[in-house]
Amino acid sequence: MERILVVRVDKLGDFCHSLPAISLLKRSLPDAQIDVIVSPIIEPLAKQFDFIDNLLIYRKDDPQLVDTIKQRNYQAALIMHSHKHMAQVVKQANIPYRLGQRRKWFQYLYTHRAPLNRSACLKPEWRYCTDHIEYFLCKHHIPPADIHQRLWDIAEQKPQWQEFYGKTNYELMVFIHPGSGGSEGSLSPAQFVDIADNLAQKCQHKLKFVVTFGPGEEQLADTVAKQLQDKQHDALPAKPIKDIAEFSRSLVAADVMIAGSTGPLHVASLHNAITVGFYPHESRDDKIRWQTLSDDYKRLSFSPPMGKSTGANLALVDTKLAGTKAAEKINALYGDN
């Protein structure tokens, strides 16, 4: 295989979880051209990774999309998530080998189907993605390379970004992203404030809170920052950032990221921050599937009580417990002032 197209045209967090798999593919086939098609908002971030050779941009209403893909003469398309329109596109582009996953009614559009069952939530999403690539490699008798989770090392930029966000002394930078940004929903502003307040009371280290926001969420960030200030905490809304690539780089400043299961939480985990995430818990364990890419010892996750009547209600998350556990994690890793 000389030219391979990887398809991942959904959201920011999903793309982050695909990165170990794309890296695995490139290191297993170093001489192959590995192109990736992404949604427009992901393009600036995707350009940061040298194991992606070329980027294509997915726009559903693009009348030239099939022809653009066809002209590149890809030998394989690896569809990393179930996406009916892209399954149709790569078929119409006459890509001879099309690997998707089983369990969707449109799987007939693929020439091959990987035996993955993401809905069972038995392993993290990034591992389902690497399973997808390993299936492809093994079917072609190509030994898979080792899997790498740490793919974006810009630690040397951390001091400058912490200064950008207002660090002045020895405080730890705790980022809070109260917006939803994803399909899982999020906590209320009052819940985030309560978590941060409990965290600050029990933490042995001086903290500075930075409240980040996505498009249209500036007022939400201002509200959370103001309520934390009213409780005498050092807090401020984040400064505006020009695009998702710069925002993603800037999250290297975060020693801790507190958020629902949304893009910024997963981007911060690319920098191996301590992540404090919140997940629904109805009939499956989303905190397993959507766990962050931070090291295991840097990952905390919380959910409401499991059940159809309770599992989707993030208002039932124990905020006092979350703040206490986050403080214990910081104290264990950073110690006293």
N, C-alpha and C positions, 0 to 999 in steps of 0.2 A: 504494500500500500504506500503510494507516494503522496497522495493528496486526500486529506480527511477533513470533513466538516463536522464540527461539534455544535449541537443545537441546544442553547439554553436561553430562551427568550422571555423569562419571567422576571422576578423581582430581585432586589439587591441581595437579600439574605440567601436566596436560592443560588445566585451566581457565586457568592462566597463559598458555599458548600460544594460547588462544582470544581473549584480551583485545585484541590488535591488530585482529582481525577484527570483534569486536563494536563497538569504537570506530570502525572504518572504516564499518560499517553505519550507526551513529548519525550520523556526520558527513556521510554521503552522503544520509541521509534525516532531517534534523534535526527535522522536524515529525511524524515517525512515532513511535508508541509501540513501544519495543524492550524486550520482556520476555525474561528468561532463566530457564530451569529448570535447577537444579543439585542435586547431592546435598546432604544435610543438613550435612555437615561443611564444605562450601564456603560456605554461606550467610553467615557473619560476614565472610569476606573479600570476597565478591561485593558486599556492601553498601557497600564503600569507593569504588566507581566510579560517577561521576555520569552516565556514558553508558549505564548500565543503568537503565531506568525502573522496572521492577517485577521482583521475584523470585518464582518458584514453586519449591517444594521437591519433589524426586522421592523418593517412597517406593514401592517396587515393590508393596507390599501395601496401598497406599492405595486403598480401594474407590471413593473419590470423585474420583480423579485425572482420569479421562476427563471427568466432568461439570464439574469445576473448569475444565479447559481449554476445554471446549465453551462454557461460559457467557461466556468472554471474547471470543468471536467473532473469533479470529485469522484473518487472510486468508492468512498464510503461516507455515509452520514450516520452519526451517532446521536440519536435524539435522547437527551439526558432526562427529559421529563415528558409526561403525556401531554401532547399538544396537537390537536387534530389538524389545525391549519398547516402547521409546519410539516406534519406527516404527509399531507396532501402535496405541499410544495416540493419536498424532496423527491416524491414519486413522480410528479410532473416534470421535474428537472432531469429525470432518467438517471439518477444516481443508482448504480447497480446493486450496492450493498447498503441496506437501510436497517439499522438496529434500533429498535425501540424496546418497550417492555410489554409484558403480557398484562391482561386484566382489563383493557379498555376495548370497547366495541370496534374502534377503528384500527385495531392492531393488524388487520388484513392489509393495511397500506405499507407495512414493513415487510422486508424479505426475511428478517430474522427477529426473534423476540427473546430478550433476556428474562430469565425466571426470577424477577424481583417482585416483592410484595411490600411496597412502601407503607401501605395502609396499616400493616401490622405493627409498625413503630417498634420493631425489635432491635434496631440499630440506628445510629445517627444518619442523617441524610447524606453527609459527605461520604460515609461508608457505602451507602447504596450506590452513590455515583462511582466510587472506585470499583465496586463490584461490577458495575456496568462495563467499565473499561477493561477490567481483568477478563470478563467473559469474552469480549471481543478479541483481546490479545490471545487468550488460550485457544479460541476457535481457529486462529490463524497461526498457531504454534509459535507464538512470539513470547519469550520469557518476560513477565512483567518486572519492571524495575521496583525498587523499594518505594513505599508510600511515604511522602513527606507532608506533614501538616504545617510546618513553619515555612511559609512561602514568600513572605514579604518582610524583609528585615530592613527597616528604616529607623532603627533605634537611635542612630546618630542625630536624627532630626527632633528627637523628643524634647530636648531643652528649649529649642527655639519655638516649638509649638506650645509648650507649657508657658513660656513667656508671653506668647501671643494671647493665650487665654487668661493671663493675669496672675500667674504664679509669681510670688514675690520673695518667698523664703523657703522653708523646709516642709511646707504643707503637702499633703497628698492631694492629687486632683481626682475628684469623684464626679464623673459625668452622669447626668440624668437625661434620658430621652423620653419625655412623657407622651409624645405623639404615637399614634398607632403605626402607620407606615406599612403595615403588613396585613395578612388575612386573619391573624389570631386575636386582634383587639388589644387593649392595653388597660392599665389601671387608671383610676381617676387622679386628678391633680392632688387631691387631699391625701390619697394613699401614698403617692410618691413623697409628699412632704412628710408624712408620718414615718415612712421608712428612713428617710434621710435624718430626721430628728432623732429617732431611736439609734441609728448608726452613730451619729455624732456624740450622743450622750455616753455611749458605751465604748467608743474608740479611744485608744491611748495615743492617737496621733492627731495632730492638727490637720483639718480638712478644708479644702476649698471646693465648693460645689459649682459646676458649670452645667447649665440647662440648655441642651441643644434642641434644634427644631428643624422640621422639614418645611416644604412650601406650604404657606398658609397657616403655620403653627406658631408664628412669632408671639401672638398674644398668649397662647397656652404656656410657652416658655417664660414669658414675663410674669405670668400669674404664679407659677411654681417658684421662680426665683424670689419674687416679692414675699410670698408666704414664708419662705425659708429665712429671708432677711428679718421678717417680723419676729421670728423665733431666735434672733440674734446669731444666725449662722452666716458665715462668709459665703455668699452665693451671688451669681450673676447670670443673666442669659448669655448664650454664646454670641460671638460676633458673626455677622453674615459672612458666608463663604461663597466663592464665585461658582463652583460646580462640584459635582459629586466626587471627582478625583481629589480635589483639594480638601474637601471635607473629610474624605476617607483617610488621606495622609495625616490630617490634623488630629485624628482620633488616636494617634500614637501618643498624644499628650495624656491620655486617660490612664491613671493607675487603676481605676475602677469604673465600670460602666453599668448603670442600672437602667433597665428598660424591659418592655415586653419583648416578645419574640419578633423582632423587627430588624430591618437592615442595619442600622447603626450598632445594635448589639453584636451582630455577627461580624461587622467590619472591625469593631474594637477587638474582637477575639482574634482576628488575623494578626494583631499586634501583641497578642497574648496578655491582654489586660485581665484583671479579675472581672468576671461577668456575673451579674445578678439578674437573672431572667425570670419571666413570669409566663406561664403556659396554661391553656385550658386543659381539662382532665375529665373528659366525658367517658367514652368507652375505650379510649386508647391513651397511651402515655406519650403525649407530644413532647414532653421535656426530654425524652430519650431521642426521638427522631430529630428534634430541632435543637439539640444541645449545641453549644458554641464550640468553636475550634480552639479555644484556650486550653492549656494543659488541664488535666483532670483536677488537680489540686487548686486551680484558680477558677473553678466553675461552681456557681450556686444556682439552684433553680427551685421555683416555688409554684404551686398550683392550688386552686380551690379543692375542696373535697370531691373525690371522683363520683360521677353519677350524672344521669341525664338532667336532673333538676338542679344540680349544683355545679357540675364540672365546667360549664361555659361561663359561669358567673365569677368573673375575676374580682368582683367586689368582696368575695369571701376569702380572698387571700389574706393570710395572717401577716399583717404589715409589721407588727412588733417583732415577730419571729424572724422575718426577713431582715430587718434592721439589726437585730441582735446577732444573727448568724454572719451577716456581712462584717460587723465589727469584730467578731471573733476571728474571721478569716484574715482581716487586715492586721489585727494584733499579732496573729501567729506568723504572718509573713514579714511584717515590718517592725514589730516590737514597739518599745516605748519611743517617745519623742527623743 
